[in-house]
Amino acid sequence: MTRARHRPLASGDSAAAHLLAQLPQPSADGAAELVDLEVRRELFRRAADQVQDEVAPATWQAFWQTAVAGRPIAEVARNLGMSAGSIYIARSRVMVRLRAAAERLSGDEP
């Protein structure tokens, strides 16, 4: 009897139905999507470990700080004592190596 005073009863109006309709529907492929995402993350980790060993530390930092950490090019260039152009080149070279390593690891290499 005391509950009614503290919590209003559900109204069942169209606003409540509208809110419920906006909730995302559970996906039948939700689990498969999560597995696929985790596989891609692990593939990136393994490829990154390989490539990091193949490039100079400054080249790796230029890539990591700009492409992964999302730091501005100018800031990373200043911190690493490199030009912005060198940062772009380093990032591009690492990306090419990462793609090649990921293809080798996943067996997709031609």
Secondary structure, DSSP 8 states (H G I E B T S, - for coil): --HHHHS------HHHHHHHHHS----TTHHHHHHHHHHHHHHHHHHHHHHHHHS-HHHHHHHIIIIIS---HHHHHHHHT--HHHHHHHHHHHHHHHHHHHHHHHT---
